[in-house]
Amino acid sequence: MTSQTYITSLERRHQDLERKISEEMRHPARDALLIAALKRKKLELKDQMTRAHGEVAH
C-alpha cells in the first residue's frame, strides 16, 4: 500500500466514524459510552493521518 493510499484509507475511516457519531447523537436514547469510544477512535485516526502526512512530506 502506498502512503497516499494509506492516508486515503485513514480519511475514509475517519469520515465513517464521523457519520456514525452523528447518527448516534440523533437517537433520543443515545449510548454515551459508544459515542465516547467512537470519538476516541476518530482521534486516533486523526493522529495517524497527521503522522502519515508528515512522513509523506519528508
C-alpha positions as CSV (number, residue, x, y, z in Angstrom):
1,M,0.0,0.0,0.0
2,T,1.4,3.4,-0.9
3,S,1.5,6.3,1.5
4,Q,-1.3,8.1,-0.3
5,T,-3.5,5.0,-0.4
6,Y,-2.9,4.6,3.3
7,I,-3.8,8.2,4.0
8,T,-6.9,7.9,1.9
9,S,-7.9,4.8,3.8
10,L,-7.5,6.6,7.1
11,E,-9.5,9.6,5.9
12,R,-12.3,7.3,4.7
13,R,-12.4,5.5,8.1
14,H,-12.4,8.9,9.8
15,Q,-15.4,10.1,7.8
16,D,-17.2,6.8,8.5
17,L,-16.7,7.4,12.2
18,E,-17.9,10.9,12.0
19,R,-21.0,9.7,10.3
20,K,-21.6,7.0,12.9
21,I,-21.1,9.6,15.7
22,S,-23.7,11.9,14.1
23,E,-26.2,9.1,13.6
24,E,-25.8,8.0,17.3
25,M,-26.1,11.6,18.5
26,R,-29.5,11.9,16.8
27,H,-31.0,9.0,18.7
28,P,-33.0,10.0,21.7
29,A,-31.6,7.1,23.7
30,R,-28.1,7.6,22.6
31,D,-25.3,5.4,24.0
32,A,-22.8,7.8,25.7
33,L,-20.2,5.1,26.1
34,L,-20.4,4.1,22.4
35,I,-20.1,7.8,21.4
36,A,-17.1,8.2,23.6
37,A,-15.4,5.1,22.1
38,L,-16.2,6.3,18.5
39,K,-14.7,9.7,19.3
40,R,-11.5,8.2,20.8
41,K,-11.1,6.0,17.7
42,K,-11.7,9.1,15.5
43,L,-8.9,11.0,17.4
44,E,-6.6,8.0,17.0
45,L,-7.2,8.0,13.2
46,K,-6.6,11.8,13.1
47,D,-3.2,11.3,14.9
48,Q,-2.4,8.5,12.4
49,M,-3.3,10.8,9.5
50,T,-1.1,13.6,10.9
51,R,1.9,11.2,11.2
52,A,1.3,9.8,7.7
53,H,1.1,13.3,6.2
54,G,4.4,14.1,8.0
55,E,6.0,11.0,6.6
56,V,4.9,11.8,3.0
57,A,6.3,15.4,3.3
58,H,9.8,14.1,4.2
